[in-house]
Amino acid sequence: MATDDQNQIRLKLNKGSIPGLGFGTYAPGESEDDVYKAVQVAIKAGYRHLDCAAIYRNERAVGQAIKKTIVEDKVTREDLFIVSKLWNTCHKPDLVRASLKKSLEDLGLQYLDLYLIHWPIGLKEGGDFIPKDEKGNVLFSDVDFVDTWQAMEDCVDEGLVKYIGLSNFNSEQIQRILDVARIKPVINQVECHIYLSQEKLIEFCKSKGIIVTAYSPFASPGHKKMPYTPCMEEPTIVEIAKSKGKKPSQVIIRFLLQRGLVVIPKSVSPNKIIENFQVFDFELGDDEMKKILALNKNHRTNTEDIALTHKYYPFSIEF
């Protein structure tokens, strides 16, 4: 399923492949200029997979960085694997194409490589990204994500996107899609790190031919809900990193890659962006992999609390 060379791991898709190590562009506290510079650093460092989303509100900056690196002959469009995501307020089938087209316009692209339904949770259409009533309650939409999926398939037919997939879907929700899908999802992007191993969900996805992408691979450092030692300071990780002459972050990324996952670390620090890509010159042994896997605590940091009462809230079941 995966091929490994000196500077990337690629996972096979039905008509191509996806780079196993991608660059996450979610940067809520950073300026567009920071994102613009970070994406350029990432591409020059070797990243060819860029993970974007409408809700990140920075796709225009990402697009400008892509254009600059192409103009400078650093890469071609065909070298890149670019992902975006449909936001929750656009689940109505007649809004899907327009949302994808808006991302394409902002990114300056003719097509996406992959488009994901960001969450199974629909929010009230129109207006704000997080619509609320006068009392501050989040307003839900009752659109069924199965109907959304059929509109996603139409976008593939039109040539606007090569592949489509899911994000933050549980096993039952994935199965509902598979039961009706004319075009099957190729990816399910979920939170996954040393404290949230997602073994059952990953096994389920693999059994259905779906690749899992791990977001928040460092468990959202500094997150207020983290009751455990930060991933980078976890003694087992630190010990293995020292033995390999590597950084803890590099060990964590390598661990996830060796599990057969796509990994999308994010940073705007040039040194960290480059450092996070330097994971193809070492391997973890079976015992090291087992030690890290044993750190799992089934701890989720991205719980999407605003949607706890939504009928499609994905984290109410084990996986």
LINLIN-V938730 format. One record per run of one state. SS is the DSSP state (hx for helix, st for strand, lp for the rest). FROM is the first residue (numbers start at 1). LEN is the number of residues. Records with the same first field share a line. If there is no record, write none. Layout:
SS->FROM-LEN ; FROM-LEN
This chain:
lp->1-1 ; 6-2 ; 14-2 ; 20-1 ; 22-1 ; 25-7 ; 46-3 ; 52-2 ; 57-2 ; 72-5 ; 80-1 ; 87-1 ; 91-2 ; 108-4 ; 118-5 ; 124-8 ; 133-5 ; 139-1 ; 141-4 ; 158-3 ; 168-3 ; 181-6 ; 192-1 ; 194-2 ; 197-2 ; 208-3 ; 216-15 ; 234-1 ; 245-3 ; 259-3 ; 264-2 ; 267-3 ; 278-8 ; 294-11 ; 308-6 ; 317-3
st->2-4 ; 8-6 ; 16-4 ; 21-1 ; 23-2 ; 49-3 ; 81-6 ; 112-6 ; 123-1 ; 132-1 ; 138-1 ; 140-1 ; 161-7 ; 187-5 ; 193-1 ; 196-1 ; 211-5 ; 262-2 ; 266-1
hx->32-14 ; 54-3 ; 59-13 ; 77-3 ; 88-3 ; 93-15 ; 145-13 ; 171-10 ; 199-9 ; 231-3 ; 235-10 ; 248-11 ; 270-8 ; 286-8 ; 305-3 ; 314-3
